Amino acid sequence: MSEVAVPLAGPLPMVAVIGIGNPLLGDDGVGVEVIKEMERLALPKHIRLYDGGVGGFSLLGLMEGHREAIFVDALEMGLKPGSIRQLDMEKLKALKPQLRYSLHEVSLKECLPLLQLLDNPVKISVIGIQPKTVSPGLGLSPEVRDSIPYVIKTVLKVLGVKDAENPYSGR
């Protein structure tokens, strides 16, 4: 009986988790706050966390070298403040446009279709959090602040991470 060589699995593809938002506009900063919380977790080495700031075309550069990207952002979805939804590209396209505070801004919704034009398109997931208030001011509303552990749990589920060292994975 001869032995059969079984190829070993290569390294896992790199995954980017990108929090988007402007902390100077209340609940709009939730994506950035989620990334700050996730930085305290023991995550696998193939997962990279990024503060995507206010987004725009700079998001394209953050995804270089990654096979998958998960965006975390405050999205107006017509839901109760703090509600969380995982959206694909079609669901994201159906959302109404968000108010812009600058003509220089390019929204996540406008930027994502460009990613599909790349030579190696990145698999994209969007975790949306319904804001209560998006207006000048620091800090998140209590509803959105309280949703952060559940947002993290959702991101970990999408990543397939279940680890005793991550307090959010078992909630």
C-alpha positions in Angstrom: 0.0 0.0 0.0 1.5 3.3 -1.0 1.2 6.5 0.9 -0.7 9.4 -0.5 0.8 12.9 0.0 -1.8 15.3 1.3 -0.9 18.9 0.6 -0.9 21.1 3.7 -3.2 24.1 3.7 -1.4 27.4 2.9 -1.7 30.5 5.0 -5.2 31.9 5.5 -6.1 34.7 3.2 -5.7 38.2 4.7 -8.9 39.8 5.9 -9.4 43.5 6.6 -11.9 44.8 9.1 -12.3 48.5 8.5 -14.2 50.8 10.8 -15.5 53.9 9.1 -16.8 57.1 10.6 -16.3 60.6 11.8 -16.1 60.8 15.7 -16.9 64.5 15.4 -20.4 63.7 14.2 -21.8 61.7 17.1 -23.0 58.2 16.1 -21.2 58.4 12.8 -18.0 57.5 14.7 -19.3 54.0 15.7 -17.2 52.1 13.1 -14.0 53.7 14.5 -15.1 52.9 18.1 -15.7 49.2 17.1 -12.2 49.0 15.8 -10.7 50.5 19.0 -12.6 47.9 21.0 -11.5 45.0 18.7 -7.9 46.0 19.0 -8.0 44.7 22.6 -9.0 41.2 21.4 -6.7 38.2 20.6 -7.4 37.8 16.9 -5.8 35.4 14.4 -2.8 36.8 12.6 -4.6 36.8 9.2 -7.1 39.5 10.4 -6.1 43.1 10.2 -8.0 46.0 11.9 -8.1 49.5 10.3 -9.5 52.8 11.2 -10.8 53.9 7.8 -11.6 57.4 9.0 -14.3 59.0 6.9 -13.8 56.5 4.1 -13.6 57.6 0.5 -11.1 56.5 -2.0 -8.5 55.8 0.7 -10.4 52.6 1.4 -9.1 51.2 -1.8 -5.6 51.3 -0.5 -6.5 49.6 2.8 -7.7 46.5 0.9 -4.5 45.9 -1.1 -3.2 42.5 -0.3 -6.5 41.3 1.3 -8.9 38.7 0.0 -11.8 39.9 2.1 -13.0 43.1 3.7 -15.6 43.7 6.4 -16.7 47.3 6.8 -18.3 48.6 10.0 -20.2 51.8 9.5 -23.2 53.8 10.8 -25.9 53.5 8.1 -29.3 55.0 7.9 -31.5 52.0 7.5 -34.7 53.3 9.0 -34.4 51.0 12.1 -34.3 51.5 15.8 -31.0 53.3 16.9 -28.3 50.7 17.7 -29.8 48.0 15.4 -27.3 46.0 13.5 -27.5 44.5 10.0 -25.1 42.6 7.8 -25.5 43.8 4.3 -24.3 42.6 0.9 -23.8 44.9 -2.1 -27.4 44.7 -3.3 -28.8 45.6 0.1 -26.3 48.5 0.4 -27.3 49.9 -3.0 -30.9 50.0 -1.9 -30.2 52.3 1.1 -31.1 56.0 0.7 -28.1 58.3 0.2 -26.6 59.7 3.4 -26.1 63.4 4.0 -22.7 64.6 3.1 -20.8 67.2 5.1 -18.3 67.9 2.3 -18.2 67.8 -1.4 -14.9 66.0 -1.2 -16.5 62.9 0.5 -17.1 59.7 -1.3 -19.5 57.4 0.6 -18.9 53.8 1.2 -21.9 53.0 -1.0 -20.2 54.9 -3.9 -16.7 53.4 -3.3 -17.6 49.7 -3.0 -18.6 49.2 -6.7 -15.1 50.4 -7.7 -13.6 47.5 -5.7 -15.3 45.1 -8.0 -13.3 46.5 -10.9 -10.0 45.5 -9.4 -8.0 42.6 -10.9 -8.7 40.4 -7.8 -12.0 41.7 -6.4 -12.2 41.6 -2.7 -15.1 39.8 -1.0 -17.0 42.5 0.8 -19.3 42.4 3.8 -20.8 45.5 5.5 -22.0 45.6 9.1 -24.3 48.5 9.5 -25.3 50.1 12.7 -28.4 52.4 12.8 -27.3 55.8 14.3 -29.6 57.9 16.5 -27.8 61.2 15.9 -25.4 62.2 13.2 -24.6 65.8 13.9 -21.7 67.8 15.2 -20.7 66.6 18.6 -18.4 64.1 20.4 -19.5 60.7 21.7 -22.0 58.0 20.8 -25.6 57.9 21.9 -26.3 55.3 24.6 -28.2 53.1 22.2 -25.3 53.0 19.7 -22.7 52.7 22.5 -24.6 49.7 23.9 -24.7 48.0 20.5 -20.9 47.8 20.2 -20.5 44.3 21.9 -23.1 42.9 19.6 -21.5 44.6 16.5 -18.2 42.9 17.6 -20.0 39.6 18.0 -21.4 39.9 14.5 -18.0 40.7 13.0 -16.4 37.7 14.8 -19.2 35.5 13.5 -18.5 36.7 9.9 -14.8 36.1 10.5 -15.5 32.6 11.8 -13.7 33.4 15.1 -14.8 31.6 18.2 -12.2 31.9 20.9 -12.4 31.9 24.7 -9.9 34.8 24.8 -12.5 37.0 22.9 -15.2 37.9 25.4 -17.5 38.9 22.6 -17.5 35.5 20.8 -19.7 33.8 23.3 -22.4 36.5 23.8 
